[in-house]
Amino acid sequence: MVSMKGNNMDQSVSNTYADSGFADAEREALYKTIFTRRDVRGQFTPDPVSEEALSRVLMAAHYAPSVGFMQPWNFVVVRAKETKQKVRDLFQTAHDEAANMFEEARRDTYHNLKLEGIMESPINICITCDRDRAGPVVIGRTHAPVMDVYSSVCAVQNLWLAARAEGLGLGWVSIFNHKHLKSILNLPDRVIPVAYVCLGHVSHFKDKPELQTAGWRRRLPLGDVVNFEGYDQGSDDPYAARLLAQIREDQEKIETQGYRGDFASDPSAF
């Protein structure tokens, strides 16, 4: 796709790559994906996920950033009902145990939350981290060993956003005994499960996260978690004041009006 003239790249192509910003419609698609992504549990349909769509979603995950370019992930695709049932049973045991960890006033709410779609979704995927993939010394991990796990989490996020762009729902199930999950999926000792997700077509995406609408927790104001020069430090210089005012305005719009699809064309309006 790149035209060449002798040893020089065509000037029009060079200019295209020099402009690193996205067009409004492209930028809008990114923000729409982010703001309408949901943790899906109960809206899965039995419609199959095509090989083409699954390939694109997995490819997006595989092209996530990773510390030292170690690419520590593997993707265990689970489709068999028997395997799903074993994982579902594992979830149920942990789910029952977890209920007793919450104060009594919240247990009924917890029990009424649907926290997985293991059997309903056509595809389950376990994203793992192979901590030995790049050897004992890895660029960027020398003083922060957990960076390989963070890298696998980046792959999960890429997968999640790509799924939303495909119109596929994804739900992350984390209520497991991970040692037993490793046994079910035959993971080697060096490999740890980072995320177990349910993937499939859905009847609809909810307007807001389910735990938010259920009153489990509220969305934190972004301004409360933006600090300056140090943790839990504010600032009253003009730039900081303008930034915090813009943050308050933007978040109020998206929380009261939802995502309206005009963020790129009018950055002050969601």
N, C-alpha and C positions, 0 to 999 in steps of 0.2 A: 504494500500500500504506500510505501515511501518511494517517491520518484527521485532519481539521482541525475545530476548533470555533471559528468566528469567525476571529479572528486568532491564536488560540493552538493549538499542537499538542496533541493528546490526551496527557494526562499519562502514560498507560501506554506510549505509543510513545516519549515523551521518556525515560522510565525505561529502556526497552530500549536506547536508544542511549547513555544515560549509563553503562550497565554495559558497559565496553569489553572485559572478559575473555570468553574463550570458555567454553562449557560443556565439561565433562570429555570427552565423546565427540568434540567438535569439536577440542579441543586434542590429544587422543589421536591423531586422524587426521593432524594436522600432524606430530607426532613420529614416527609410524609411517612417513610418507612420507620424512622426513629420514633415519631410521636404516636403512631398507630400500632406499633408492635405490642403484643400482649402475651402473657403467659397463659396458654390455652390448656384447659383441662377437660371441659365438658361439652365442647361444641364440635367434636370430630364427627365426620361422616365416613361411611365405608368406602367412598370412592378411592380407587387406587392412585398412588403417586407414580407418575410416569418416570421411566428410567432417565429421560432427558432432564426433567426438572430436578430429580434427585442428584444427578451428576453435577448440575450447575450449583446446587446448594452445597454439596460436598467440596466442589472446587473452590467456592468462595471461602469455605472454612480452611481448606488447605493452603490458601494464599494469605492467611493471617500473618501478622508479624510474630517473630519468635526470637528469643534471646540467643545471640550467637548463631542465628540462622539454623538452630538445631532441629526445628520442626518436630517437637517431641510427641506429637499426637498420633493416635490411631483412631479409626472410626469403626466400631463394631456395629454392623447393621443387623437388627433383630427383627425377623418377620414371622417366625414360627410361633404358633399359639402356645405350644408347650413351654418354650423358653419364656415367653411373655408371662405365662401363668406363674412360673417360678419366681420371676421378678415381682409380679403383683403380690404374691404371698409374702415375699420378703418386705415389701412396702407395708402391707397390712400389719405385720408384726411390729414394725418400727412405729407406724402410725398410732397403734394402740398404746405403745409405751410412751410416745411423745405427749399424748393427751394428758397423762398424769403429771407432766412437768409444768403445765400451765396452772395458774390459780383457778380455783373452782368456778369463779364467775365467768371465765372465758372458755371453759371446757365444752359447753354446749355449742358455742359459736365455732370452736375448732372442729368438733365432730360434724358440723353441718357444712363445712367447707369441702369442696371437691378439690383434692390436691394432686390428682394424677389422671391420666387417660391412657394407661398402659395397654389395656385390652381393646379399647375403642379405636385407638390410632392404628393405621395400617403398618406404620414403620416406627420402631424404636431405634435409637442410636446411642451407644455409649462412647463418649469422647474420653480418651485416656491420655496419660502422660508417661512416656518412657524416659525415666530420669537418667538412663545410661546411654541414650542414643548418640550423643556427640562426645563420649569419653568423659574422663574425670574433671578436665579443666575446660570450661566453656567461656568464651568472651561474654562479659556482662553478668555471669553467674558466680564469679569468683568470690564476691563478698555478699551476694544475695542469692543463696541456693534455691529459694522458692520461685525465682524468675521463670524456671521451666514450667511450673504449674500455671503461673500467670499467663504464659504463652499459650497454653492449651485453652485457658479461659478466653483468650482473644479469638481462638478458633471457634469456640462456642458462640461468641457474640456475632462473628461473621456469618456463621451458619444460621443464627436466629434472624438476623436482618435480611439475609438472602431469602430465607423461607417466607418472611412477610412480604417481600417484593414479588414472590411467586404466587401470593395468595394462599400460602400454606400456613397452618397454625403450628406452633411449637410450644410445648410445655416442659419445663425443667423439673424433674422429680429428684429431690435430694434426701428424702426421708428413707434411708436405707442403713443397714449394717454393711459397710463397704467391704469388709472382709468376706462376708457371705456373697456379696455381689461379684467379687473377684472370682470366687469359686464357681458360681453359675456360668460366668462368661469365660472361664479358663484363662484368666489374666496371669501372666508370670509375676513373680515376686517383685521385680523391679518396676513393674507397670502399675500405676494407680488410676482408679476411675475418677475422673474429674467431673463429668456430668452425664446423667442419663436423661435423654430427652425423648418426648413423644412427638411424632411428626405426621401431619396429614391435612387433607382438605377439611374445611370447617363450614358450618352453617352460617356463622357470622363472627365478627370480632367485636368485643365489648368496647363501649365508649371509654371506659376507664378501667384500670387494673381491678381485678375482683376483690383483692384484699382492701383496696381503698374504698370501694363502694360498700363493702360489707362492714366498714367501720373498724376494721382490725387495726389499721394505722392510717394516718393522714399523710399526704404529700408534704414533705418539708419545704419551707420556703427556700429557694436557692440562695437568696441573700444571706440567710442565716449560716450557710456553710461555705461562703466565699470569704476567705481571709486574706490579709495583706501583710507580706513580709515575714509572717510567722503564724503559728497555729493560734486560732481564736483571737486574732488581732484585727481590729478595724482600722479604718483610715478615713480622714475627712478632707483629703486633698481633692481638688476639683474633678480630676479624672475618676477617682474612686466613687465620689458622690454621684456623678453622672451615670457610671456603670451600674451602681446599685439601684438607682431610680429606674433605669431601663430594664433591669432584671425584674423589678417588682411589676412594672407595667406589662412586660411580656408574659410573666407567669400568671398574672391575674387573668389575662385574656385566654390563655390556653386552658386554665382550670375552669373558667366560667363558661367559655364558648366552645371549648374543644378545638381540635385541629381543623381549620377552615380551608386550608389549601392555598393560601395566598402569602405564605411566609417569604418565599423568594422574591416575588414581585413587589411586595411591600413588607420589608423586614420588621416594621413596627407592628404588624398585624398578623395574628395567627389565624 
